[in-house]
């Protein structure tokens, strides 16, 4: 986890920061009890909780980030995201995207 964004999280600030780092930014809403099990991406992924309680697991790691904390999931890591709270989980998710003129490594 990286140093948190200030609370309340400014979604535009996160989106702009991620865009500069080569990531897109998508708002996600997960109802209580939602489990997104065994996802796999061929690109790096970022998550920031806006509000609610998230559990994210990958490899031997399980995290419970506070709102504003940024989570990095490396490409190729099988991962699971859960809303472990009693209210909706609002979060931002970003995938690394190739910029125009770049080639995949």
Steps between C-alpha positions, in 0.01 A plus 500: 500500500618850429448824689133586493326769302337759730147426626253561348675357195493733201417263214620751240837529675541122505397470133746773398780346709439156353478633145845660543628160615347318201179363657136544416246561778159341546246546780372172642207435736479165679199413713549334841608139465636545147795271424698538179697176518820403321542788258809503282629785283800524271564858619568661838193618692435769765215533750396783734208464741273805508265366766409162642697194606709312246707186529740423218708184483779401262779250546562461874378857566162610636440872551222710655574849368359811660335761278766685304766227513629387162540127433726369223425158348775384262422365155437128504400487868183299561297721734165522678312813607227482766262749656518384861288786633129557547480794261598544134872509419593793279846472348713606209677244286768567242676282247834585345446598138755549228540860399500595136837424346607254773562132450426220739811375682 
